[in-house]
């Protein structure tokens, strides 16, 4: 097979925590033992999302599972965020392999996480499914945009994966301390159903804005005479 020339996409990340996160990751990468490589960290990211999903399932019978989820989300941040930084710091870059594997892992990780939420009883299966679909649709938009425009967008409107992990951890703490239900308009709803509906709506709005923006940009770049 003839190898085609490859141009790595520029990374676009302007999330709220991006500057602090980048400095922290470089600091960690410089101190990571030599026997740990990027593949180890990618595997940690995937296994931690599986652990988070199983912890949600366990939380159906023991609320301590909600606290375990927070720990697994922290491990997921470490594995998912540090793998690329470690490769760059060590100059061991594999941009095609890394991009493909990272995002396949992210897709499976989202399935594990939202599947665990649906099994926990703290979120309705329909809401969990809608949230997963909205997330995967946004991923589908990002990938062809990266290929056609040469820019990989990691965050939208100052929010990226790290901010979402933080919000989810705060939700877990609220759920652990206050219980699974919340009153809204005089009716009782699952707290995570409220958050899930809001999250699905937000992801859908971001998706529509992103699709319109990318379509307009590509149309202008390839306007026919």
C-alpha positions in Angstrom: 0.0 0.0 0.0 1.4 3.4 -1.0 1.6 5.8 1.9 -0.2 9.1 1.2 1.2 12.4 2.5 -0.3 13.4 5.8 -0.8 16.8 7.3 -1.7 16.9 11.0 -4.7 19.1 11.9 -4.2 22.2 14.0 -5.7 21.8 17.5 -8.3 24.5 18.6 -9.0 24.6 22.3 -10.0 27.7 24.2 -11.9 26.2 27.1 -12.1 27.7 30.5 -9.4 25.5 32.0 -7.2 25.1 28.9 -4.3 27.2 30.0 -4.0 25.7 33.5 -4.7 22.2 32.1 -1.9 22.5 29.5 0.7 23.6 32.0 -0.4 20.8 34.4 -0.2 18.2 31.7 3.3 19.3 30.5 4.4 19.2 34.2 3.0 15.6 34.5 4.5 14.5 31.2 7.9 15.6 32.2 7.7 13.5 35.4 6.0 10.4 33.9 8.2 7.3 34.4 9.9 6.1 31.1 8.1 2.7 31.2 4.7 4.4 30.9 3.8 5.4 27.3 0.9 7.0 25.5 -0.8 3.7 24.8 -0.8 2.9 28.5 -2.5 6.2 29.2 -5.1 5.7 26.4 -6.0 2.3 27.9 -6.3 3.9 31.3 -8.7 6.4 29.8 -10.9 3.7 28.4 -10.8 1.4 31.4 -11.7 4.4 33.7 -14.8 5.1 31.7 -15.8 1.5 31.9 -15.2 1.8 35.7 -17.3 5.0 35.8 -20.2 3.2 34.0 -20.0 0.2 36.3 -19.8 2.5 39.3 -23.1 4.2 38.2 -24.6 0.7 37.9 -23.3 -0.1 41.4 -24.7 3.1 42.7 -28.2 1.7 42.1 -27.7 -0.3 45.3 -25.0 1.7 47.1 -24.7 5.5 46.7 -21.0 5.3 47.3 -20.8 4.3 43.7 -21.4 8.0 42.8 -18.2 8.9 44.6 -16.4 6.1 42.8 -17.5 7.7 39.5 -15.8 10.9 40.4 -12.5 9.0 41.0 -12.8 7.2 37.7 -13.6 10.5 35.9 -10.3 11.9 37.4 -8.4 8.9 36.1 -10.1 9.3 32.7 -8.9 12.9 32.6 -5.4 11.7 33.3 -5.3 9.0 30.7 -7.3 10.8 28.0 -5.6 14.2 28.3 -2.0 13.1 29.1 -1.5 10.6 26.3 -1.1 13.1 23.6 0.9 15.5 25.7 3.3 12.7 26.7 3.8 11.9 23.0 4.6 15.6 22.2 6.9 16.1 25.1 8.9 12.9 24.2 8.7 13.6 20.5 7.0 10.2 19.9 4.1 11.5 17.8 1.9 9.2 15.7 -0.8 11.7 14.6 -2.9 9.3 12.4 -2.8 6.4 14.9 -3.3 8.7 17.9 -6.3 10.6 16.3 -8.0 7.4 15.3 -7.5 5.4 18.5 -8.3 8.4 20.8 -11.6 9.0 19.2 -12.7 5.4 18.9 -11.8 5.1 22.6 -13.9 8.3 23.3 -16.9 6.8 21.5 -16.7 3.5 23.5 -16.1 5.5 26.7 -19.3 7.6 26.1 -21.3 4.4 25.6 -20.0 2.9 28.9 -20.7 6.2 30.8 -24.2 6.8 29.5 -25.0 3.1 29.6 -24.1 3.1 33.3 -26.3 6.1 33.9 -29.2 4.4 32.3 -28.6 1.3 34.5 -28.2 3.3 37.7 -31.9 4.3 37.9 -30.7 7.9 38.4 -31.4 8.8 34.8 -34.1 7.5 32.5 -32.8 5.2 29.7 -34.5 7.4 27.1 -32.7 10.5 28.4 -29.4 8.7 28.6 -29.9 7.4 25.0 -30.7 11.0 23.8 -27.6 12.3 25.5 -25.4 9.6 23.9 -26.9 10.2 20.5 -26.4 14.0 20.7 -22.8 13.5 21.9 -22.0 11.0 19.0 -23.6 13.3 16.4 -21.3 16.2 17.6 -18.3 13.8 17.3 -19.5 12.9 13.8 -19.5 16.6 12.9 -16.1 17.2 14.3 -14.3 14.5 12.4 -15.2 15.4 8.8 -14.6 19.1 9.7 -11.1 18.2 10.9 -10.4 16.3 7.6 -11.8 19.0 5.3 -10.8 22.2 7.2 -7.6 21.0 8.9 -8.6 22.2 12.3 -9.5 19.9 15.2 -11.9 21.6 17.5 -11.7 20.3 21.1 -13.9 22.9 22.8 -17.1 24.8 22.0 -18.1 28.1 23.6 -15.4 27.7 26.3 -16.5 24.2 27.2 -14.4 21.1 26.5 -14.1 17.5 27.9 -12.5 18.7 31.2 -15.3 21.2 31.9 -17.9 18.4 31.2 -16.1 16.1 33.7 -16.2 18.8 36.3 -19.9 19.5 35.8 -20.7 15.8 36.0 -18.6 15.4 39.2 -20.6 18.3 40.7 -23.8 16.6 39.7 -22.7 13.4 41.4 -21.9 15.2 44.6 -25.3 16.9 44.5 -27.0 13.5 43.9 -25.1 11.9 46.7 -25.9 14.7 49.2 -29.5 15.5 48.2 -30.8 12.4 46.7 -32.0 11.5 43.2 -35.0 13.8 42.9 -35.5 17.5 42.4 -38.7 19.6 42.5 -39.3 21.6 39.3 -42.5 23.5 38.8 -44.2 21.7 41.6 -43.4 18.3 40.2 -40.7 15.8 41.2 -38.1 14.8 38.5 -34.9 12.8 38.6 -32.1 15.3 39.1 -30.0 13.6 36.3 -33.0 13.6 34.0 -33.1 17.4 34.3 -29.4 17.6 33.7 -29.6 15.1 30.9 -32.3 17.1 29.1 -30.4 20.3 29.5 -27.2 18.6 28.3 -28.9 17.1 25.3 -30.4 20.5 24.3 -27.1 22.2 24.7 -25.2 19.6 22.6 -27.9 19.8 19.9 -27.7 23.6 19.7 -23.9 23.4 19.5 -24.2 20.7 16.8 -26.6 22.8 14.7 -24.4 26.0 15.0 -21.3 24.0 14.2 -22.9 22.3 11.2 -24.1 25.6 9.8 -20.7 27.2 10.3 -18.8 24.4 8.7 -21.1 24.1 5.8 -20.9 27.9 5.1 -17.1 27.8 5.3 -16.8 24.9 3.0 -19.3 26.4 0.5 -17.3 29.6 0.4 -14.0 27.7 -0.1 -15.5 25.8 -3.0 -18.0 28.1 -4.6 -18.7 27.1 -8.2 -18.5 29.7 -10.9 
